[in-house]
Amino acid sequence: MPITLERLIERHARYRGDHLAVIFADQRLGWAEFNTRVNQLANALQARGIGKDDKLATALPNSMELLVIYWATVSIGAVLVPLSPLLNAAGLVNLLNNADVSLVFLTPALMDEIDPRRDEIDNIEPRNYIQVDDARGSGSNYAAFVADSSSEPPAYPQLQQQDLFNIVYSSGTTGLPKGIMHSHLVRANYGSHFAASFRMTPESVVLHTGSIVFNGAFVTLMPCFFLGARYILHPHFDVEAMIDTIQREKVTHIMMVPAQIIALLQSPDFSQQNMQSMEMLLTIGAPLQQQYKEAVNAVIPGRFYELYGLTEGFVTILDRNDFNNQSGSVGCPPPGYDIRIVNDDGEDLGPGEIGEIVGRGPILSSGYYRQPELTRETFRDGWLYSGDLGYLDESGFLYLAGRKKELIISGGVNVYPQDIEEVAAAHELVLEVAVFGVESEKWGETPVAAVVLQTEAAIDASALMDWINERVEARFQKISAVVIVDQMPRNVAGKTLKNVLKENYLANQK
């Protein structure tokens, strides 16, 4: 029997109907009521002619409607294409065409932006632009779209486990976004594997405070919905609202990106008492400096997890019980996953040797949508070539060294930005740091550090540069400049955009 997810919500409505399922703002739905909303939308979509293998996009902020859309899309065998509501008109038009989208849910504001360019969009009929307004404003036609739909189950399609569940576009930190394909089997494995890794149960309470349009959100969303646990979604990240919800709703599991964890540590309300219900705090999305990991673990010991992973389908997990013994590591592969470290010739490297991280496992993507050449380049003989650098210790735990494309070669020596970032982050006035390379006549490339300072901190950039250079391990790691910035540029997934920092730095040098 194939493992597919089109009947998952119906299953929970049948066996866990009265259990509280989803909370968003003042809306609190049990599984039966959530299933009713999913069915109504699914039937409306089928009445509109949307069915198996059709691509359905969203360009919406967090909302109850967005969660309903996700599961209604899956229930009729259509392919979910979650897009960022922060896209500009050109970017949205490009991705709608790239994914062959037949229907899109979007905000009235985005509709206004793309309306003059609708003749550039290939496959969407005029009636298939469905506007969803969180404020229930006059621009929304979502309510009318589902108003007359039956709450009975839709006509479920015949699905195979390799049928597409979604196309998730990469955040585009190193180039144009790529449509990464995940099957029903892959998403089911997200559900079962991550539930086991994070010790989730049907009684768990999962909070998510970031955008659910990027793949990292599915790391906790899928196991929560797979188990029929409780999912709490916030409109956006607000650290005080997050802590209040954790305390009030007895939240057990949460995932956060580094910038959110830094904000949490700065909050006066972050305490063991307020977080006592927590069983897991997972960091994901980008490297988090070791000092911040230790600060979290000091307040809520035995709850910290870290996940290193790629949307393309490979992860390592640092378990809460390995945190103290594997300091600085991002963990090891879960059962059923394999990892290698290879050099530029594809040869395996030994413990302690830095090379490209290569992995495989049961959540491996089938490739990039409509990009066969890039698929062949990234997925080779069943292995995912990550583009990330790292090394394994004698026990097989992974340590990161940065992105391969971010490697700085200074005087013929490899310089890994993360090594310098760990040193800079140890300064008491430094809140965040990102190191990137710029061209140098003398060395070929030289490191530059962009720094966000603590609130009201006062330190001269040259003095901070001297402090860092006195503490790096090798001469070739010395930075040539410090740039103090108000905040780091980030994409929707919370990742720091080093290419933007570099562009801004070079522009200011002219």
C-alpha positions in Angstrom: 0.0 0.0 0.0 1.5 3.4 -1.0 2.3 5.9 1.7 0.3 9.0 0.7 -1.1 11.9 2.8 -4.4 12.9 1.0 -6.5 11.4 3.8 -4.4 12.4 6.8 -6.7 15.2 8.1 -9.7 13.0 7.6 -8.1 10.3 9.7 -7.5 12.7 12.6 -11.1 14.0 12.3 -12.4 10.5 12.7 -10.2 9.3 15.5 -9.2 12.6 17.3 -12.1 14.9 16.2 -12.5 16.6 19.6 -8.8 17.1 20.2 -7.6 20.7 19.7 -5.7 20.7 16.5 -4.8 24.2 15.3 -4.5 27.6 17.0 -4.1 30.9 15.1 -4.8 34.2 16.8 -8.3 33.8 18.4 -9.2 30.8 16.3 -9.0 27.4 18.0 -10.1 24.4 15.8 -10.4 20.8 16.7 -9.5 18.2 14.1 -13.2 17.7 13.0 -13.7 21.4 12.4 -10.3 21.8 10.7 -11.2 18.9 8.5 -14.5 20.6 7.6 -12.7 23.6 6.4 -10.2 21.5 4.4 -13.0 19.6 2.7 -14.9 22.8 1.8 -11.9 24.2 0.1 -11.0 20.9 -1.5 -14.4 20.7 -3.0 -14.3 24.3 -4.2 -11.0 23.6 -5.9 -12.3 20.4 -7.6 -15.4 22.3 -8.8 -13.0 24.9 -10.3 -11.3 22.1 -12.3 -8.2 21.8 -10.1 -7.1 18.2 -9.5 -4.3 15.7 -9.4 -0.9 17.0 -10.5 -2.2 20.6 -11.0 0.1 23.2 -9.4 -1.5 25.4 -6.8 0.5 28.3 -5.4 0.2 30.5 -2.3 1.7 33.9 -1.7 0.3 34.6 1.7 1.5 35.5 5.2 0.7 33.1 8.1 -3.0 32.5 8.6 -5.5 29.8 9.4 -6.5 30.0 5.7 -2.9 29.2 4.7 -2.9 26.0 6.7 -6.3 25.0 5.3 -5.0 25.6 1.7 -1.9 23.5 2.4 -4.0 20.4 3.3 -6.9 21.0 0.9 -4.3 21.0 -1.9 -2.8 17.8 -0.8 -6.2 16.1 -0.3 -7.1 16.4 -4.0 -3.6 15.3 -5.3 -2.7 18.8 -6.4 0.9 20.0 -6.0 1.5 22.7 -3.3 3.8 25.6 -4.3 4.3 27.9 -1.3 5.8 31.2 -2.3 6.9 34.2 -0.2 4.4 37.1 0.1 7.4 39.3 0.2 8.2 38.6 -3.5 8.0 41.6 -5.9 5.8 41.4 -9.0 8.6 40.3 -11.3 9.7 37.5 -8.9 6.2 36.3 -8.4 5.4 36.2 -12.1 8.6 34.3 -12.8 7.9 31.6 -10.2 4.3 31.2 -11.1 5.4 30.5 -14.7 8.4 28.3 -13.7 6.1 26.1 -11.6 3.3 25.9 -14.2 0.8 27.1 -11.6 -2.9 26.8 -12.5 -4.4 28.7 -9.5 -2.9 31.0 -6.9 -4.0 32.3 -3.5 -2.5 35.7 -2.8 -3.0 39.0 -0.9 -5.0 41.8 -2.4 -1.8 43.9 -2.3 0.1 41.4 -4.4 -2.8 41.1 -6.7 -2.6 44.9 -7.3 1.1 44.5 -8.0 0.9 41.8 -10.6 -2.4 42.8 -12.2 -0.7 44.9 -14.9 1.5 41.9 -15.8 -1.1 39.2 -15.9 -0.7 38.8 -19.6 2.8 37.5 -18.8 1.5 34.6 -16.7 1.0 31.5 -18.8 -1.5 29.1 -17.1 -3.7 31.0 -14.7 -7.3 31.9 -15.8 -8.6 35.3 -14.6 -11.0 33.6 -12.1 -8.2 31.5 -10.6 -6.6 34.4 -8.7 -8.1 33.9 -5.2 -7.4 36.8 -2.8 -7.1 36.2 0.9 -7.0 39.1 3.3 -6.2 38.5 6.9 -8.1 41.7 7.8 -11.2 40.3 6.0 -11.1 43.4 3.8 -13.1 44.1 0.7 -10.3 42.8 -1.5 -10.8 39.2 -0.4 -12.8 36.8 -2.5 -11.8 33.6 -0.6 -15.0 33.4 1.5 -17.1 33.6 -1.6 -15.0 30.9 -3.3 -15.7 28.3 -0.6 -19.2 29.6 0.5 -21.3 27.0 -1.3 -18.9 24.1 -1.0 -19.8 20.8 0.6 -18.1 19.8 3.8 -18.1 16.2 2.8 -14.8 14.6 1.8 -13.7 15.5 -1.8 -13.3 12.9 -4.5 -9.9 11.5 -3.4 -7.5 10.7 -6.2 -5.6 7.5 -6.7 -2.1 8.5 -5.6 1.3 6.8 -5.6 3.9 7.6 -3.0 6.2 9.1 -5.6 3.5 11.6 -6.7 4.5 15.2 -5.9 3.4 16.7 -2.6 5.0 20.1 -3.2 7.5 22.2 -5.1 9.4 24.4 -2.6 11.6 27.2 -4.0 15.0 27.7 -2.5 15.6 31.0 -0.7 18.0 32.0 -3.5 21.0 33.1 -1.3 23.4 31.9 -4.0 21.5 32.5 -7.2 18.0 32.2 -8.8 15.5 30.2 -6.7 15.3 26.5 -7.6 12.0 24.5 -7.4 12.8 21.5 -5.1 10.4 18.6 -5.5 9.1 16.5 -2.6 6.9 13.4 -2.9 4.2 12.2 -0.6 6.6 9.6 0.6 9.3 12.2 1.5 6.8 14.3 3.4 5.5 11.2 5.2 9.1 10.5 6.2 9.4 14.0 7.4 6.4 13.2 9.7 7.6 9.9 11.1 11.4 10.5 11.2 11.3 13.9 12.8 8.6 12.9 15.2 11.0 10.1 16.4 14.1 12.4 16.4 12.4 15.1 18.4 10.4 12.8 20.8 7.1 14.1 19.7 3.8 12.4 20.6 0.1 13.0 19.7 0.0 15.0 23.0 2.8 17.4 21.9 2.1 21.1 21.5 4.1 22.6 18.7 4.6 26.4 18.2 5.8 28.0 15.1 6.5 31.8 15.0 8.2 32.2 11.6 6.8 32.0 8.1 5.6 28.6 7.0 6.4 29.2 3.4 10.0 28.0 3.7 11.0 24.3 4.0 12.4 24.6 7.5 8.8 25.1 8.8 7.9 21.6 7.6 10.5 20.1 10.0 8.0 20.6 12.8 4.8 21.0 10.8 4.9 17.6 9.3 5.5 15.5 12.4 2.9 17.5 14.3 0.2 17.0 11.6 1.3 13.4 11.0 0.7 12.6 14.7 -2.4 14.6 15.1 -0.7 16.8 17.8 -1.5 20.5 18.4 -0.1 23.1 16.1 0.1 26.8 17.2 0.9 29.3 14.4 1.8 33.0 15.1 1.2 35.7 12.5 4.9 36.6 12.7 7.8 36.4 15.1 7.4 38.4 18.3 9.6 37.2 21.2 7.3 38.4 24.0 4.2 36.9 22.3 6.2 33.7 21.8 7.2 33.4 25.5 3.7 34.2 26.6 2.2 31.5 24.3 4.8 28.9 25.6 3.8 29.6 29.1 0.0 29.8 28.5 -0.4 26.9 26.1 2.2 24.6 27.7 4.2 24.4 24.4 6.5 21.4 24.2 8.3 21.9 20.9 9.5 24.9 18.9 12.0 25.5 16.1 13.8 28.8 15.7 16.4 30.4 13.4 19.5 32.0 14.9 18.2 35.6 14.8 15.1 34.5 16.8 17.2 32.7 19.3 19.4 35.8 19.8 16.3 37.9 20.4 15.0 35.2 22.9 18.3 35.5 24.9 17.9 39.2 25.1 14.4 39.0 26.5 14.0 39.6 30.2 11.2 37.1 30.2 13.4 34.2 29.0 13.6 32.1 32.1 13.5 28.4 33.2 10.1 29.1 34.9 8.5 30.6 31.8 9.9 27.8 29.6 9.4 24.8 31.9 6.9 23.0 29.6 9.5 22.9 26.8 10.9 19.6 25.7 12.7 20.8 22.6 14.1 24.1 21.3 15.5 23.4 17.8 17.9 25.7 16.0 17.7 25.5 12.2 18.3 27.4 9.0 21.9 28.8 9.5 24.8 28.2 11.9 24.3 29.5 15.4 27.4 30.6 17.3 28.4 28.3 20.1 28.1 30.9 22.8 24.4 31.3 22.1 23.8 27.5 22.1 25.5 27.4 25.6 23.5 30.3 26.8 20.2 28.6 25.8 21.3 25.3 27.4 22.2 27.1 30.6 18.7 28.5 31.1 16.8 25.4 29.9 19.2 22.5 30.1 18.5 19.3 28.2 16.2 20.7 25.6 18.5 22.1 22.9 18.6 20.4 19.5 20.3 21.5 16.3 19.5 20.5 12.8 21.8 20.9 9.8 20.0 20.2 6.6 19.1 21.0 3.0 15.7 21.4 1.4 17.0 18.9 -1.2 16.9 16.2 1.4 19.6 15.4 3.8 20.0 16.2 7.6 22.1 15.7 10.6 20.6 16.2 14.1 22.4 17.1 17.3 20.3 15.4 20.0 19.7 17.1 23.3 21.6 14.3 25.0 24.7 14.8 22.8 24.9 18.6 23.3 27.5 18.5 26.1 29.7 15.7 24.7 29.8 17.0 21.1 30.2 20.7 21.6 30.3 22.6 18.4 28.9 19.7 16.3 25.7 19.7 14.3 25.1 16.1 15.1 25.0 12.9 13.1 22.6 11.4 10.5 19.4 9.8 11.8 18.9 6.1 11.2 18.7 5.3 7.5 20.8 8.3 6.4 24.4 8.2 5.3 27.1 10.9 5.2 30.5 11.4 3.5 33.1 14.1 3.3 34.7 14.3 -0.1 37.4 16.4 -1.9 37.1 18.1 -5.2 37.8 14.8 -7.0 34.9 13.1 -5.1 37.3 11.0 -3.0 36.4 10.3 0.7 38.3 12.2 3.3 39.2 11.0 6.8 38.2 12.3 10.2 39.2 15.9 10.8 39.7 16.6 7.0 37.5 19.4 5.6 35.7 18.8 2.4 32.2 18.9 0.8 29.4 17.3 2.7 27.6 14.6 0.7 24.6 12.8 2.0 21.6 10.5 1.2 18.5 9.3 3.0 14.8 8.7 2.9 13.8 12.4 2.5 15.9 12.9 -0.7 14.2 15.2 -3.3 13.6 13.8 -6.8 15.3 17.0 -8.1 14.7 20.5 -9.3 11.5 21.1 -11.3 12.2 21.7 -15.0 16.0 21.8 -14.3 17.4 18.4 -15.4 21.0 19.6 -15.8 21.2 21.2 -12.3 19.5 18.0 -10.9 22.2 15.8 -12.4 24.9 18.1 -11.0 23.5 18.1 -7.5 22.2 14.5 -7.2 24.8 12.0 -8.3 24.4 8.2 -8.0 21.8 8.7 -5.2 24.0 11.2 -3.2 23.2 14.8 -2.6 26.2 17.1 -3.1 25.5 19.9 -0.6 27.9 22.6 -1.6 28.6 22.9 2.2 32.0 22.3 3.8 32.6 20.4 7.0 34.4 17.5 8.6 33.6 14.4 10.7 35.2 13.6 14.0 36.3 10.2 15.0 32.8 9.4 16.2 31.2 10.4 12.9 29.7 13.7 14.2 29.6 16.6 11.7 31.2 20.0 12.2 30.5 22.8 9.7 33.1 25.0 8.0 30.8 27.1 5.8 29.5 27.2 2.3 31.8 26.0 -0.4 31.0 29.2 -2.4 31.8 31.3 0.6 35.3 29.8 1.1 37.9 32.6 1.1 41.3 31.7 -0.4 43.8 34.2 1.0 47.4 33.8 0.0 46.7 30.4 -1.4 45.3 29.2 2.0 41.7 28.2 2.7 40.0 30.5 5.1 36.6 29.4 6.6 34.4 32.3 7.6 32.7 30.3 10.4 36.0 30.1 12.3 36.4 33.8 12.3 32.7 34.4 13.1 33.0 32.2 16.3 35.9 34.4 17.4 34.1 37.7 16.7 30.9 36.6 18.3 32.7 36.1 21.6 33.2 39.9 22.0 30.8 41.1 24.7 29.5 43.9 22.5 28.9 41.9 19.4 25.4 40.6 18.8 25.8 39.1 15.3 28.6 38.7 12.8 29.0 37.6 9.2 32.3 37.2 7.5 32.8 37.3 3.7 35.7 37.6 1.3 36.6 40.5 -1.0 39.3 40.8 -3.6 42.8 41.8 -2.6 45.7 42.7 -4.8 48.2 41.2 -2.3 46.4 38.1 -1.1 43.9 37.4 -3.8 41.0 37.5 -1.3 40.8 38.9 2.3 38.1 38.5 5.0 35.8 41.3 6.0 33.5 41.1 9.0 30.0 42.7 9.1 28.9 43.2 12.7 25.7 44.1 14.5 26.5 45.5 18.0 24.5 45.1 21.2 22.0 47.9 21.9 23.8 51.2 22.8 27.2 49.5 22.5 30.0 51.9 21.6 33.2 50.5 20.0 35.3 51.8 17.2 35.4 49.5 14.1 39.2 49.5 14.0 39.4 48.6 17.7 37.0 45.7 17.2 39.1 44.6 14.2 42.2 44.6 16.3 40.4 42.6 19.1 39.4 39.9 16.6 42.8 39.7 14.9 44.5 39.3 18.2 42.4 36.2 18.9 42.1 34.3 15.5 44.2 31.1 15.4 46.2 31.9 12.3 47.6 35.0 10.5 45.7 34.2 7.3 42.4 34.5 9.3 43.0 38.1 10.1 40.3 40.4 8.8 41.0 43.5 6.8 38.0 45.5 7.8 35.0 45.6 10.2 31.7 47.1 9.0 29.2 48.0 11.6 25.6 47.6 10.4 22.2 48.2 12.1 20.9 44.8 11.1 21.7 41.8 8.9 19.9 41.5 5.5 17.9 38.3 5.5 15.7 36.2 3.2 12.3 35.0 4.3 13.9 31.9 5.8 16.0 34.1 8.2 19.3 33.4 6.5 21.9 36.2 6.4 22.5 37.4 2.8 26.3 37.7 2.7 26.1 38.6 -1.0 24.2 41.7 -0.1 26.6 42.6 2.7 29.5 42.2 0.2 27.8 44.3 -2.5 27.1 47.1 0.0 30.6 47.0 1.3 32.1 47.2 -2.2 29.7 50.0 -3.1 30.8 52.1 -0.1 34.5 51.6 -1.1 34.1 53.4 -4.4 
